[in-house]
Amino acid sequence: MKKIFKKCWIYLLPITLSIFLIIAFKNSDSYIDVVLNGQTYSLDFSSKQGTIGYKGIKYDLLSNKSHQLIDIAVGDIDKDGRDNILILEGEKHSQYGDMLIIYDLVATSKGLQISERYRNKLSTIRPWKIEVCEIDNDGEMEIFIAVNKATRLYRNLENRPFFFNFKNNMLVKKWTGSKLRFPFTDVLFMDLNGNGSDEFIVIEETDEGKYVVSVYYWFGFGFILQGESHIYDEIDFIEEKIVSEKPQIHVKIVENGRIKSAVLEPSVDKTENGIYLLKERSQ
């Protein structure tokens, strides 16, 4: 955050909350759902230990005991009817990954069979987030990796969106973007309009150090800005929730020193930029 001393009373609460959320993630025990041949399995998941569990048996996801889990994603990346688990692993106390590892899963009456399918050393592009998405409704899932690197035209280290497909047991570049409208701090993929393609939803930091949620859609060779929220002092996190079978964008925002949760909904209203407004509905 850039404005540490100026208006520090406004930023103290979101800083504290962000630190709490990071610690909570890295030390939480939860579960992840995977779909294998049409059946959903709930697996115990420990981000701190880098393990999943099934029927009382733990399986290590990390290839190096001295490393930590940076991020994890689940999705059927090769259209075989079975979800894969994708992880970014990195050195302890680092926010960036060194390695991408993809696992195949098979559930049997005796337990879970997990085997490494693919690995790639990505330390040069400093990955920090991974997602599985479908941005163009072509039947092939995309792998999104948020990286932090410089480019030939933009020499500063900055978060950049990279998209890949997985073909013939290889990562194949689909689109590796240098920039969005503003630098982004977090992302979410969800099908807002039910057309079978995921929108690319990001938290962006404006030139003034404020934050906005922006919605982009894929247009053949890149992304077009479709909608945006109001501008806030801070946006701590963003997530998808399904309510009455409809996807909703849930955010935690800071405005005038107050933290609040809200739902952002597409509307026909437009902002001063001529972009569709994501209207706020408080929770």
N, C-alpha and C positions, 0 to 999 in steps of 0.2 A: 504494500500500500504506500502511495507516494506521500500522502499528507499525514505524517506521523505526529508532527508538532502542531500544525495548524488545525484548530478545531479537534484536538485530540480527544475531548470528551465524547464526541460523536463516534469516533473510531475505536474506542476502547472496547465496547461491547462486541462489535463484529469480530475484532481481532481475537478476543477471548473465545468467542463461539467457534471461529474457524479452527483455532488450535484444539479445542475440545473435540470437534468433529473429526479432525485428523487422528487424534489419539484414540478416539472411540473406534474408528475404522480399523486401525492397525492392531487393536487389542480385542476386537470383538469376536465372539463365537456366534455364528448364525447358520444359515443354510442357503443352498442354491438349488434351483430346479433345473433338471435336464430332461430332454425328451429323447427317448430311445425307441425307435420303431413304433411311434404313436402312443407310448406310455410315458407318463411323467414320473420321475423319481426325485425325491427331495434328499439331497446329500448334505450331511453336516459339513460346515465350512469354518475353518479358523484362519483368518487372514494373518494373525500373529505368527502361527506356526507354519503357515503355507501348506495346509492339509485339507483334504476332503475325507468324509467318512461315510460308510455304507454298511449297514448291518453290524455295527460295532467294530468294523475294521477301518483303520486310518490309512490313507494313501498320501505320500509326499508328492507335492507338485514342484517343489524347488529342487533344482539339480545340484545346488551348492548349499550346504548347511550354514555357511557364513553369509549367505545372501538373504534378502527379504522379498516378500511379495509386494510389488509396486501397484499392480492392478490386475484384474481378472475379467474375462468376458466369456459368454456361453452362446453358441449358435451352431447351426448346421452349415458349415462353410463349404462342404463338397457335395451337397444334395444327395447324401446316402441314407437319409432318414434318421440319422443319429447325430445328436448335438456333439460338438467338440468343446473342449475347455482350452482357452487361450490365456496365457499369463505373460506378464512382464515381470522379470525378476531383476533385482539390482543389489548393489552393495548396501550393507547396513547403514542407516542414517542418511541415505541418498534419496532424493525425490525423483530420480530418473532411473530408468531401467538399463540394463546391459544386454539382456537376452529376451527374445521372444520364443516361447515354447508352446507348441500345439499338441494336445493329447486327443487320442481316440478313446471312446468309452464303449464298453459292452457290459450290460447287466445280466447276470446269470443267477440261478438258484443258490449258488455257492458264494456269491458276492459280486464285486465289481472288477472287471478287467480294464485296466488303464494302461495304455501304451503310448510312448512318445511317437508322434507322427512327423514332427518338423521342429527344427530350431534354427534361429538366425541371430547372429550377434549384431545388435543395433546401437551399440554404445556411442557411435559417432553422431547419431541424430538425436540422442537423449530423449527417448520416449517416456511419457509419464501417464498416458491414459490409453485404454484400448476398448473398443466396442465392436459388436457385430450388428450390421444394419442392412437395409435394403433400400437404396436411394433411387432406383430407377425401375423397379417392378419388372425386371427381366429374368427373374427366377434364379439369379446368382447373388448370393449374399456378398456384401462388402465387409472388409475389415478396416475399421478406422483406427488410426494411431495418431495421437497428438504428440508432436515432437517439439523440441526446443533447440533451434539451430539458426545459424546465419545462412543466407543464400548469396548468390553472385550479385544480385541487384540490391538486396537488403542485408547489410553487413552486421547489423545488431542481432544478438541472440533474442529470439522471439518465438512464441508458440505458433506452430503452423500445422494445418490439417493435411494429413496424408491418408489416401484411400487406396486399398488394394483388393484384388480378388485372389482366390486360392485355386490355382489350376495346375494339374499335373504335379502335385506335391511341391508347388513353388508359389511364392508371393509374386503376383503380377501387378505392376503399377496401373491403377486406374486414373488417379488424379492426385498430384502432389502440389498443393497450393502454397504459394508464398505468403499471401495475406488474405484476410477477409476485410471488411470495412474498417474494423478496429481490432486491436489485439484481443484475443479471447482468453478466458480463465477457466471455463468449464463448458461441457457440451452434453447434449441429450438428443437421442434419435427417437422419433415417434411419428406414427401416421395420424396426423391431425384431422385430415379430411376424408379418410377412408378410401383413398384411391389405390392403395396397395404399395405406395412408396413412402418411405420415411422422410419427414422433414428434418433438416439439420438445424438444431436449435442451440444457440450459444449464448453464454454470458460474455458480453464485450465491455471493455473499458474504454470510455471516450477520451478524447484529447484533454478534457478538463478533469480527468480522474474520477468521473462518475461511471455508473454502470447501467447497462441496458440489456434486455433479453431480445435477441434477434432471431427471426425465422427465415431460413434459406431453403430453396428447393433446387433439385438438380435439373439442369437444362442442357443435357447432351454433352457439353464440354466444360461445364463448370457450374457454379451456383449463382442463383439470382435471389436478391433480398426481397422477401414477400411481406414480412410484418415485423413490427417492433413494439416493445412496451414503452411505458414512460421511463424517464431517466431517474435512477435512484442513487442515493449516497453509497450504498453497498448492496450487493446481492450475494448472500453467503453460499447458497447451494440451490440446485435445481433438480427436480425429479419428476417422473411420470407416475400418475396414479390412474387406475381405472375405476370410474364411478358410474354405475348403471350401464356398464359395457362401453362407456365412452372415455377416451383418453383425456387427461387433463394435465396441464403444466402447473406444477406446484413449486413455489419459490419461497425462500425466506429472505426478506428485504429489510434494509435499514433506511429510514427516511426521517429527517429532522430529529435524529438521535433515538428513534423508537424502532425496535425490532418487531416485525410482524410477519405472519405467514399469509400467503395469498395464492389464489388461482388466477392464472392468466389465460384469457379466452379470446380466440379470434373474433373479430367483429368487422362490420362493413365500414366503420368509421376509419378515417385516415389521419395520420399525424401530419405535422407541418412539413415533413419530408416527402409527403405524397405516398407513404407506405401504410398498409393496413395496420390498425392499432390492435395490440394485444391488451384487451381491457382487464383491469384488475378487479377481482372479487375477493374481499377479505375473508379469512377463515376464523 
